[in-house]
Amino acid sequence: MLKAKYTLPAPSPDATIFYIRASLVQHTEVTSPRDGKKVKVIKEFPVFSGGSGVPKVMRPSTQVDALWRGTGAGGSDEAELALKGQGRLPNDYEGRPTTLEG
């Protein structure tokens, strides 16, 4: 389990924050013992997220829900943005670099 606190102490008053995501990204390089061929593998494991993204067909406006909207962007938030989240990290079967698809 990963518990985290994200604090943005002084966002711009013109900013709007819709969505925040924390992910674990794993970069590995596996070498074949037979022919020495190297394969680079990048896996992303989403841990937790907050807010909701704006649909691509919609233009961001003050009518769209936001985690934080500054006074210059039509909102009322002036202080810091602080979020707490928790999520499960991958187990050995999911995160082991030698467990490749196929």
SULZIJO-V852239 format. One record per pair of residues at least 12 apart in sequence whose C-alpha atoms are under 10 Angstrom apart, sorted by the first residue. I is the first residue (numbers start at 0). GAP is how many residues later the second one is. Records with the same first field share a line. If there is no record, write none. Layout:
I: GAP, GAP
//
This chain:
0: 46, 85, 86, 87, 88, 89
1: 45, 46, 83, 84, 85, 86, 87
2: 44, 45, 81, 82, 83, 84, 85
3: 18, 43, 44, 79, 80, 81, 82, 83
4: 77, 78, 79, 80, 81
5: 14, 16, 75, 76, 77, 78, 79
6: 73, 74, 75, 76, 77
7: 71, 72, 73, 74, 75
8: 70, 71, 72, 73
9: 68, 69, 70, 71
10: 57, 58, 59, 66, 67, 68, 69, 70
11: 57, 58, 59, 60, 61, 66, 68
12: 55, 56, 57, 58, 59, 60, 61, 62, 63, 64, 65, 66
13: 55, 56, 57, 58, 59, 60, 61
14: 53, 54, 55, 56, 57, 58, 59, 60, 62
15: 44, 45, 46, 49, 50, 51, 52, 53, 54, 55, 56, 57, 58, 59, 61
16: 34, 35, 36, 48, 49, 50, 51, 52, 53, 64
17: 32, 33, 34, 35, 36, 42, 46, 47, 48, 49, 50, 51
18: 30, 31, 32, 33, 34, 35, 46, 47, 48, 49
19: 28, 29, 30, 31, 32, 33, 47, 63
20: 25, 26, 27, 28, 29, 30, 31, 64
21: 23, 24, 25, 26, 27, 28, 63, 64, 65
22: 21, 22, 23, 24, 25, 26, 64, 66
23: 19, 20, 21, 22, 23, 24, 65, 66
24: 17, 18, 19, 20, 21
25: 15, 16, 17, 18, 19, 69, 70, 71
26: 13, 14, 15, 16, 17, 70
27: 12, 13, 14, 15, 68, 69, 70
28: 12, 13, 68, 69
29: 67, 68, 70
30: 67
39: 57
40: 56, 57, 59
41: 55
42: 51, 52, 54
43: 46, 51
44: 43, 44, 45, 49, 50
45: 41, 42, 43, 44
46: 38, 39, 40, 41, 42, 43
47: 36, 37, 38, 39, 40, 41
48: 34, 35, 36, 37, 38
49: 17, 33, 34, 35
50: 14, 15, 16, 17
51: 12, 13, 14, 15
52: 12, 13
53: 12
60: 12, 13
61: 12, 13
66: 14, 15, 16
67: 12, 13, 14
68: 12
//
